[in-house]
Amino acid sequence: MISYWRVLAANMSGRAINVLTPGGALGEPTKLMLLSTHAPKARALSSLLLFNLSIAYISVLMMLIGIPITLLTLDVPHGVKVMVGIGLAVLVPAMVALAVVIHRGAVRTIVDLLERLHVIKPERAKTWREKLVDVDRHIRELHTHRSAGTWKGILWVIGSKLVSWSSTITLMAAVGVDVTPTLVIGVLSVGLLIGWISQIVPMGLGVQDGGNYALFGILGATGPQGLLVAMLQRARSVSVAILGLGVFVVLQIINRLSQARIQKKLRDLRAQQAEVPT
């Protein structure tokens, strides 16, 4: 339906906006806008949701495995245990509820809720349900009856996470951290939870720095090394964001030029038809 390069460009553009805005979610509508001009909107929306849900499931699984190991093998301060416990107490039920909603029909559930809250009228809710039924069917493939394309996508997402984790380990080694299995498990689980929490502010300013400083001290490294890793990761994110914004501008220019060419062709066709004698 759509070329790999356009999907890559849309993802880079959306990621740039996610990095620079609180919550890290405003880039998703940008991705949808850029993809839906070259593919059916329902398929573009469901593919984005599948991508994000796959990453969320893998990340939560990593936290559920790594955080208990970290808490059991290290002398973690009580305050950190409380913070991690609260985070998991919120995260695990939320993921279970999300899985239930997906099985029931995520988009349909949201539309039903909006209708009950009188945000949208029943007529519009009925229209949306009919248009988005394929989205729910596609998203549900994450749980059951996975197609070959969905399996391939999940495997690519797993490969992407492996590359991301490898880059984090390489970065820690580059700044002089003594990389041990305990430290790796802690950074990829507790550190991931801190990263999710830090998304409440743009680029995690302050939250991720302080979290990494404390975490690396607990894991056997030093606080300054954790702070340096956080700053280098932020520099990488900013570089990606700048590149993504540049790609976004180029895509917008290309789209405008393409629309201008289409409009010109339509005007030429109308002019030719007007010249044909009746």
Legacy VTK file of the C-alpha trace (Angstrom):
# vtk DataFile Version 3.0
C-alpha trace
ASCII
DATASET POLYDATA
POINTS 278 float
0.000 0.000 0.000
2.760 2.439 0.919
6.528 2.582 0.520
8.899 1.841 3.371
10.581 5.235 3.004
7.336 7.138 3.498
6.540 5.074 6.589
10.047 5.787 7.906
9.663 9.495 7.214
6.237 9.587 8.909
7.631 7.765 11.934
10.588 10.162 12.201
8.290 13.176 11.940
5.933 11.879 14.613
8.786 10.884 16.899
10.242 14.387 16.669
6.962 15.860 17.890
6.686 13.211 20.620
10.145 14.104 21.934
9.375 17.816 22.104
5.896 17.658 23.681
4.649 16.485 27.112
3.218 12.987 27.247
4.987 11.835 24.087
1.756 11.170 22.187
1.033 14.218 20.037
3.194 12.828 17.251
0.807 9.939 16.605
-1.819 12.107 14.840
1.021 13.480 12.705
2.016 9.956 11.676
-1.608 9.149 10.861
-1.973 12.295 8.775
1.168 11.536 6.753
0.286 7.867 6.207
-3.430 8.250 5.473
-2.689 10.276 2.337
-1.152 7.165 0.740
-3.068 4.317 2.410
-6.608 3.713 3.733
-7.044 5.674 6.954
-8.426 2.654 8.835
-5.404 0.518 7.955
-2.958 3.320 8.777
-4.646 3.856 12.162
-4.724 0.163 13.069
-1.095 -0.311 12.020
0.022 2.577 14.236
-1.950 1.161 17.152
-0.492 -2.321 16.611
3.024 -0.849 16.509
2.582 1.087 19.760
0.806 -1.768 21.529
3.548 -4.234 20.557
6.214 -1.917 21.985
4.158 -1.404 25.158
3.693 -5.162 25.699
7.398 -5.900 25.202
8.432 -3.038 27.510
6.017 -4.073 30.274
7.170 -7.699 29.995
10.775 -6.519 30.405
9.804 -4.519 33.503
7.847 -7.405 35.039
10.888 -9.662 34.649
13.676 -7.208 35.455
12.255 -5.134 38.325
11.686 -8.062 40.751
15.192 -9.366 39.976
16.663 -5.931 40.709
14.719 -5.510 43.948
15.673 -9.001 45.169
19.386 -8.893 44.308
20.219 -5.343 45.409
19.790 -3.296 48.552
17.353 -0.786 47.091
16.343 2.192 49.293
12.812 2.120 50.648
11.823 5.282 48.777
12.801 3.760 45.438
10.911 0.567 46.263
7.798 2.602 47.035
8.093 4.558 43.756
8.609 1.382 41.706
5.777 -0.366 43.548
3.373 2.488 42.834
4.434 2.509 39.202
3.805 -1.223 38.811
0.552 -1.018 40.774
-0.717 1.464 38.204
0.905 -0.075 35.140
-0.067 -3.747 35.494
-3.842 -3.203 35.972
-3.768 -0.651 33.162
-2.187 -3.175 30.779
-4.679 -5.869 31.823
-7.560 -3.456 31.237
-6.056 -2.506 27.876
-5.851 -6.169 26.837
-9.517 -6.665 27.780
-10.551 -3.564 25.844
-8.609 -4.704 22.772
-10.278 -8.115 22.891
-13.688 -6.471 23.192
-12.944 -3.869 20.536
-10.811 -0.867 21.459
-12.227 1.677 19.038
-15.795 0.518 19.613
-15.304 0.864 23.384
-14.024 4.432 22.993
-16.901 5.375 20.691
-19.425 3.847 23.118
-17.893 5.850 25.968
-18.032 9.091 23.990
-21.661 8.410 23.159
-22.573 7.733 26.811
-20.854 10.965 27.848
-22.869 12.798 25.160
-19.672 13.980 23.473
-20.937 12.686 20.123
-24.451 12.076 18.876
-25.827 8.515 18.435
-25.999 8.961 14.655
-22.315 9.888 14.453
-21.375 7.089 16.858
-23.119 4.575 14.606
-21.267 5.923 11.556
-17.925 5.732 13.328
-18.536 2.142 14.445
-19.268 1.087 10.885
-16.197 2.855 9.504
-13.781 1.629 12.186
-14.874 -2.008 12.461
-11.827 -3.053 10.394
-9.545 -1.197 12.820
-10.761 -3.283 15.762
-10.437 -6.476 13.720
-6.850 -5.628 12.779
-5.835 -4.648 16.322
-7.331 -7.857 17.698
-4.780 -9.787 15.628
-2.242 -8.885 18.306
-3.984 -11.426 20.572
-5.554 -14.023 18.282
-5.546 -15.211 14.660
-2.374 -13.314 13.754
-1.827 -12.941 10.031
1.574 -13.429 8.402
1.970 -9.665 8.125
1.190 -9.141 11.818
3.670 -11.836 12.835
6.319 -10.230 10.659
5.605 -6.827 12.164
5.874 -8.171 15.729
9.224 -9.792 14.924
10.522 -6.512 13.481
9.383 -4.672 16.626
11.245 -7.214 18.789
14.324 -6.704 16.619
13.972 -2.948 17.036
13.865 -3.271 20.840
16.953 -5.510 20.797
18.836 -2.869 18.799
17.654 -0.158 21.213
18.765 -2.148 24.272
22.120 -2.897 22.617
22.674 0.804 21.931
21.952 1.621 25.595
24.476 -0.985 26.760
27.044 0.320 24.262
26.489 3.876 25.473
27.031 2.856 29.096
30.261 1.057 28.196
31.438 4.084 26.207
31.161 6.417 29.225
33.159 4.047 31.412
30.391 2.209 33.268
31.338 -1.283 34.451
28.625 -3.183 32.607
27.374 -6.097 34.704
24.286 -8.311 34.262
22.663 -6.740 37.338
23.240 -3.223 36.027
21.914 -4.105 32.563
18.765 -5.699 33.982
18.186 -2.746 36.285
18.678 -0.111 33.587
16.466 -1.931 31.073
13.658 -2.454 33.595
13.708 0.133 36.407
15.341 2.638 34.048
12.596 2.021 31.500
9.943 2.711 34.130
11.725 5.952 35.045
11.809 6.849 31.352
8.052 6.347 31.043
7.432 8.495 34.112
9.749 11.204 32.770
7.603 11.629 29.657
5.280 13.880 31.645
7.714 16.687 30.777
9.329 17.403 27.366
12.505 15.316 26.924
12.227 14.178 30.562
14.073 17.258 31.798
14.928 16.887 35.483
12.933 13.697 36.054
15.097 11.367 33.970
18.313 13.042 35.136
17.504 12.624 38.823
16.150 9.119 38.294
19.258 7.969 36.428
21.535 9.593 39.023
19.898 7.611 41.823
19.487 4.390 39.825
23.108 4.102 38.677
24.280 4.681 42.264
22.082 1.808 43.419
23.226 -0.506 40.615
26.934 -0.235 41.446
27.953 2.556 39.080
28.071 6.238 40.058
25.460 8.976 39.992
27.504 11.208 37.635
27.761 8.327 35.153
23.986 7.914 35.237
23.568 11.640 34.711
25.977 11.535 31.765
24.085 8.629 30.186
20.800 10.555 30.567
22.316 13.667 28.960
23.753 11.674 26.035
20.415 9.924 25.482
18.708 13.316 25.469
21.249 14.646 22.966
20.501 11.656 20.744
16.757 12.296 21.067
17.183 15.974 20.209
19.286 15.064 17.155
16.605 12.635 15.996
13.941 15.278 16.645
15.762 17.898 14.581
16.209 15.418 11.742
12.565 14.357 12.038
11.318 17.945 11.878
13.389 18.462 8.751
11.857 15.337 7.216
8.395 16.578 8.191
8.971 19.879 6.385
10.224 18.052 3.273
7.176 15.749 3.307
4.837 18.712 3.573
6.537 20.409 0.619
6.325 17.194 -1.427
2.637 16.786 -0.559
1.872 20.396 -1.503
3.677 20.018 -4.831
1.867 16.736 -5.499
-1.504 18.330 -4.752
-0.633 21.276 -6.989
0.193 18.891 -9.864
-3.086 17.029 -9.361
-5.069 20.279 -9.328
-3.302 21.410 -12.518
-4.144 18.141 -14.257
-7.778 18.489 -13.210
-7.912 22.049 -14.552
-6.342 20.917 -17.830
-8.882 18.088 -18.153
-11.772 20.458 -17.501
-10.379 22.879 -20.090
-10.064 20.080 -22.664
-13.610 18.913 -21.990
-14.887 22.482 -22.340
-13.229 22.746 -25.765
-14.851 19.542 -27.059
-17.898 20.518 -29.194
-21.220 19.140 -27.988
LINES 1 279
278 0 1 2 3 4 5 6 7 8 9 10 11 12 13 14 15 16 17 18 19 20 21 22 23 24 25 26 27 28 29 30 31 32 33 34 35 36 37 38 39 40 41 42 43 44 45 46 47 48 49 50 51 52 53 54 55 56 57 58 59 60 61 62 63 64 65 66 67 68 69 70 71 72 73 74 75 76 77 78 79 80 81 82 83 84 85 86 87 88 89 90 91 92 93 94 95 96 97 98 99 100 101 102 103 104 105 106 107 108 109 110 111 112 113 114 115 116 117 118 119 120 121 122 123 124 125 126 127 128 129 130 131 132 133 134 135 136 137 138 139 140 141 142 143 144 145 146 147 148 149 150 151 152 153 154 155 156 157 158 159 160 161 162 163 164 165 166 167 168 169 170 171 172 173 174 175 176 177 178 179 180 181 182 183 184 185 186 187 188 189 190 191 192 193 194 195 196 197 198 199 200 201 202 203 204 205 206 207 208 209 210 211 212 213 214 215 216 217 218 219 220 221 222 223 224 225 226 227 228 229 230 231 232 233 234 235 236 237 238 239 240 241 242 243 244 245 246 247 248 249 250 251 252 253 254 255 256 257 258 259 260 261 262 263 264 265 266 267 268 269 270 271 272 273 274 275 276 277
